[in-house]
Amino acid sequence: MSVVNSNEVPDADNASLDSTWIDVAGGVGYDYALGSSISIGVLGLARYTSFSFADVTLDSEVAAGAPDVSYLSGGGDLRVKYALEELEAELSVGGLYILSVGGLLSEAFPNTSGFGAQGRLLLTYPLLDWLEVGLDGQLRQFGLSFGPEVGTAFVA
């Protein structure tokens, strides 16, 4: 789970727009050892991501370009784990199919669909039997098709 507590974007009047990002994911995976130091695995997952903005007035120029949105997606990852003595590295890549889009996008474009791609590099080192320290880098990118049809909002 990832939560970014605040992000401020100045508008033309030097006002700020506070935002909240929530990302919750769960999944089931399986790893297969290829030897004592390397394994490959698969992971199936479900993810909920939400971006929302606090204290937004309809008059705000910034608010007009920053609607609340949420995504429900499902997908999977392929991963490789490699252990070099105590240090362990994990590299994973995968895709996410967007199952639903919430907020203003679902109202304005009810036929919206999309897909995402993600990658992760995780390095961990054990400090104690029950404690490890890690460095985790992740990238996730979504692409959307709004599926416009004549007669829906915003389509002539």
N, C-alpha and C positions, 0 to 999 in steps of 0.2 A: 504494500500500500504506500502510495506517495501522496503527500499533501503539501502544497505550497501555500503558505498562509497569507501573503499579501504581495501585490505587485502594483506599482503606480505608473500610470501613463498620463503625462500632461496633455491637456487639450489647449485650444487656442487661448483660453482665459486663465491659464496656469492652474486650473483646477486639477484634481487627481481622480482617477477611476480605480478603485480597489477591486482586485479580482481574486477569485479562489479557484484552485485547481485540485480536483480529487481524482485519484486513479487507484482502483481496487481490482485485483486480479486473483484468480484461483485456478488451479489446474491439476492434472494427474500426469505423471511421467514415468518413463522406464529407461534405465541405463544398462548397457551391455558392456562388460569389461572385455577389452581386446588384449589385455596384459596387465601387469602389475601397476603401470603408470598411465594408461590411457583407456578411456571409455567413450562410447558414443551413445546418444540417447535421443528420445523423442518426448515431446511435451504437448499435451492438448490443454487449451485454456479458454477461460471466459474472462472478459475484461469490461469494466464500466469506467468511463472517463467523463468527467464533467468540468466545464469551464463556466463560471458565473461571475457576475459583476454586481457589487453592492452599491446602494445609494445612487442608482442610475435614474435620471429624469429623462423623459421623452424628448425634452428640448435640447439635450446635450448633443453636440456634434460627434463627440467620441462615442457616446452610447449608441448612436445610430449605426455606427460601424462595428459595434462590439456586442452582438446579441448573446444571451445565455445559450449554450449548446451542451448536449450530452450524447455520448456514443455508447452503444452496447455492441460488443464484438466477440467473435469466437475465432479461434485459429489454432496454430500449432507452431512449434519450434523444433529445429534439429540442432543438437548441441554436441560439442566435443569437449571432454575434460582431460586435462593432462597434468600429472603431478611430477614435479621436479624436486626430489627430496621433500622438504616440508611445504614448499610453495605449490599451490594448486591454481591452475588457470582454466577458465571455462569460456568458450566462445560459442555463441548461439545466434542463429538467424531464423526468421520465420515470417509468417504472414497473418494478417487479421482480416476477416470478412466482417464488415459492418452490418449487424443485424437490424439495428434501428438507430435513428437520429432523433434526438429530442430537441425541445426548445423551439425557437423561431424558425429554424430550418425545416422542421417537420410540418409546420403550419404553412409556410410560404411555398415549400417544394415537397409535397407529400410523396413523390416518387424518387426521393434521394436514395442513392445507393453508393457504396464505396468499398475500398480495400485499403489495407495498410501493410507496411513492411516494418520490421523491427530487427535490431541487432543489439548484442550485448557482449561485453568483455568483462569478466569478473576475475580478480586476483585475490586469493585468500592465503593467510599465513596463521597457523595456530600459535597462540600465546600460552595457553594452558589446555588441558584435556577438554575442557568445556567452554573455552573462549578463543575466538579467532578475530583477527583484524582483516579488513578487506578494502579493496578499491574496486568500485563498480561503475562502469560507463555504459550508458544505454542511449540508443537513438530509435525513435519511433516516428514514422511519417504516414499521414493519411491522405488519400486522394478521394475526392467526392465527385459523383456525377449527379446533377440535380434533377435530371429527367424531366425537363420542362415540357409542358403540353399546352397547346393553345386553350385559353379559357381559365387556366389557373392563375393565381396571383403572380404579378411581376412578369407575365408572358402576354405579349400582344396577340 
